[in-house]
């Protein structure tokens, strides 16, 4: 399943405050300068540090926020992970400096959330582990043995950063295996200016879920996207989130008749229509709008399809 809902929290013990939760997606051909005029959020200046710059052919980090799907390193000892994005949220973990958090892409839990003087982000953490997007060993053992912890953490204040965006590690290849070897942010950062043609298995065995709220345009912003696009099922890597295809209205729809097929798909990340994305999860009348810039960059992560064709069948695909 590619829909992941996680929750938690955080801030350094020394400053006596902050907390996280998360799921993923985004797109391709607009410039990264769209958000250059947006003032930085408290604690997010690490997102624009020179060491975190993307390759010249890709997309640079947005000003003012930490991009979803990225990795950040704790640089303030005692960062607290909390169940809610507030200093009153229950602590679920305390992280020493040097640990790594994975900002899982979840439209229902997009940071930054402003509360108690901090900018909060949803993160996934496993002690001593940094090889995201692969799940750490033991994650398949069930809740009792799962080393992962999810929560909200404070990125910092206007005077001090608590985390630092790690440089994007680019895929060694642009085939489906190469795309799965890196995080969603690394795919965007390294390949955001390119048209790609990729072959992979299509279909989501047993996918489902509920996600009330406003997600516009639905084909790009909705978390209920079951167009899974993966390596062959016989060699499916144990990743936190699987890649999905985003099909604009002018592209033929994919459906159950294509499930289990091997597709050759041409498309891109960093779609220009991401600038108009609106994400506001919640029941009718109780929607909570996500930060505009966070919604835009969530959508930029998605792989937007330009064309697709069936070129084979995956004999190991397990349908629902």
N, C-alpha and C positions, 0 to 999 in steps of 0.2 A: 504493500500500500504506500502511496506517496503522500497521503494526507497525514500530517503529524501534528498533534496538539500537545504542547508541552508547557509547563509553567514553573516559576521560581522567583529569585531576587538578589540584591547585593550593594555594598559600599564598604570602603575600608574601615576596619574596626577603629582605627585611630580617629576617624572623623565622626564616628558614632551615627551613621545613617544608612542608606538604600537597599533592589529586587528583580523575574523573567518568564517567558512562555513562547511557542513557535510552530511552520509548514512551507512550500516554495514555488518560484516561477519568474519570467521576464522576456525581453526582445531586442530590434536592431537597425537603424541607419541614421539616427540623429546624433548630433554632436553632444559631447559631455558638458558643453558650456551653458546648457539650458538653465542650470541652477547656480551659476557663478555669482549672481547678485543676491542670493539668499544669505542672510546673516547666519553665522555659526551658532549652533545650539550649544548650551553649556556642556563642557566635557567632551565635545566631538572634534576638537581641532586636530586630533591625531589622524583623522580621516584625510587630511590634506598635507600630511608631512611628506617631504621629498622621498623618504625611504619607502613610502607606500604607493608611489607613482606606478601607473600601469605602463606597459610597453608603448612605444610611440605609435604602433599600428592599432592599438586597442583603445580602451576607454579609461580615463582618469577617474579617481574616486570623486564622488560628489562633495561639494563644499557644505560643511555644517552637519552632516550626519555620517554614521557608520553604515555602509551598505549591507543590506541583508544578504545572506549567503556567504559572508566573509569570515575570516578568522581574526581574532584579536588576542593580543597577549596582555596579561595582567602586569602592570608596571607599578602598582601601589599595593604593598603587602597587606593582606587581610581584607581583600575585596569580598563583600558579602553577596551571596546569591539568595534571593528571597522569593516567596510564593506570589507576591504581588508587587507592582511597581510603585512602592511607597516604603518609607522608612519604618512603617508599622507592620509591614509584611513579615511573616514568620521566616526565620533563617533556615535555609536548607543546606548551605555549605559556606565555608569561609576559604577563600582561595589565596595562596601565597603568590608573591610576584614570580613571574616566569611561566605560570600556567596559561593554557590556551582555551578560549571559548569559541564555540561555533555558533554564529548567528543564523539559526535555521530560518528558512523562508516560510513564514506563515502569515497569510493575509489577515488572519483573525488576531494576530498578536504582533503588530508592527511597531517597532520603536523608531524614533524616540517618543517616549511618553514623558511629559513634563510633570514632576511632582516633587514637593518638598525641597525645591532648589536643585534638583538633579535631572539629568536626561537618562531615562531608563531604556534598556534593551533586553529582549528575550534571548537567552543563550542556552546552549547545551554544553555540558562539562563532564569530563571523566578524569579523575586524578592522574596526573603525569602523562596524559594522552594528548597527542597533537596531530595524529594522522587522519583527521577529517578530510573528506566526507565519508571515509570508511568507518563503520561502527567499530568500537573497541572490542577486543576479545571478551567473550562472556555476555555480550549484549543479547544473544539468542537464548540465554538460559532462563529467561522469565524475570519478572519483577524482583524476586528475591536475590537473584545473582547479577542483575544488570548494573554495570558500573556507572552508567550515565545518570546525571542529575540535570534537571532543567529548572530554570528560574529567571528572574529579572535581576539585572545588575545595573548599578549606576556607572555611567561612562566617565563621570567627573563633574566638576564645577566650572565656572568661568575662569577660575584661577589655576585649576589643576586637573590634569587628565589621569584617570585611573587605569585606562587600557590604551593600547596602541594597535592600530590596524597593521596587520602583517602584510608584507609585499605579496602580490599575486604570483603564484607559481603557475606558469603557462603549461598547457597540455603538450606532451611530446608529439602528439599527432591529432588530427581533427576527425578521426573516425570515431565510432561510438564508444570504443574502449578508452580512447584518449579523453573524450568529453566526460566520461564517468570517473576518470582518475583525479579530477579537480573539482573544486566547489563551484556553485552557481555563480558567485561573484568572479571567480577566476576565469570562467568561460566568458563572461561579459567583458572583463577587463582586458583579456588577451585577444578575443575574437570579435569584439563588438563592431568592428568596421568591415567585416567580411561576409560574403555570401558563401554558404557552406552546403555541400551535398553529402549526406550521411545515410548509411544503411543501418537499419536496426529492426528489432521485433516490436510490433504494435499490439497493444491490448492490455487490459487490466483485469486479471482474474479476481472476481469478488469485490471490486471497488464499490464504494457507496459512502454516504455520509450526509450531514446536514450542515449548512452554513448560512444562517439567516443574516440579512444585511443588504447593503447596496454595494455592488461590485460592477463598475462600469468602465469600459465596455466589458460585458460578461465574458466574451471569448478570450480576453487578455487578462482580466483582473480577478475572475472568480477562482476561489480555492477549490471548487468542485469541478476539477478538470481531470477526466479519466482517460485522456489520450496518452497513456504511457508509451514511452519510446525507449527501449532498453537494448543492451547487448543480448546475444542469444541466451535463452533461459538456462541452458546447461552450464553457462559460465557467468551467471548474473552476480555481480559483486555485491558484498554486504554493505551497501551505502545507506546513509540516513534517509536521503530523499532521492526518489527516482525522477528522471527527466520527463517532462510532458511536452506535447506539441500544442501550439496555439494556432487555431485555424480562423483567419479572418472570414467575414461573410462572403467574400468573392472567391474563396477557395473551396472546392468540393469537400463535403463533410466526410468524416471517417466514422464508421459505426461498427456494430457487432459483426457484420459480414467480413470485415477486414481483420478481426481479432485473430491473433496467431500468425498473421502474415509478416513477411519481411518486407519492409518498405524502403524505397529510395526516396529520401525527402530533401528538397532544396529549401533553404530558409536562412534566417539570420537572427541574431540577438540585437538588442538596443533599438527596438522599433520606435520610430518617431511618434507614433500614436500614444506612446506611454506617457507623454507630457499631459494628456487629458485624463489619465486614469483617476478614478474615484473609488476609494475603499472605505467603507463604513460598516463594520460588522455590528450585529445586534438585532434584536427583535424589532418589528415595526414600531416606530415611535421612540425606540430606545437605542438607535444606532449611535455609535461613537466613531466619528470620522478619524481616520489615521492622518498623521502628518502628511501634508501634500507632497513634500519632497520624497518621503519614504514610500508613498503610494506609487509615485512615478518610477522610482528606482526598483521597486518590487516588479513592476511591469516590464522594465527594461531587461530584467534577467531572463524573460521568457524567450523560447525559440519559436519564432513566428514563421509559419509555413507559407512558402510561395507556390510550391507544387509538390505532388507526391505520386508515386506509382508503386504497385505491388510487383515485387521481383522474385518472390519465393514464399516458402512456408517454414516456420520454426517447428520442427517435430517435437521439441521438448516443452513447448508453451503449455501452461496449465490454465485453462479457462475457468471462469467462474460458473 
